Amino acid sequence: MAAIELYLEDSYLKECSANIVSIQDRFVVFDQTIFYPGDGGPCDRGIIKQGDETYNI
């Protein structure tokens, strides 16, 4: 199942809710994302919040 790439429809989104599809080692896959992967240029940076925890991306 591929993640819905929300940034393709609105590149100015600042936040969204998403569900975890899988976790492997230090990689997390969500059902949708606003993070742009980069493709050779600068990639997006931000945070993921889950409950009281915050993770830098």
Secondary structure, DSSP 8 states (H G I E B T S, - for coil): ---EEGGGT-TT-------EEEEETTEEEESEE-----TTS-----EEEETTEEEE-
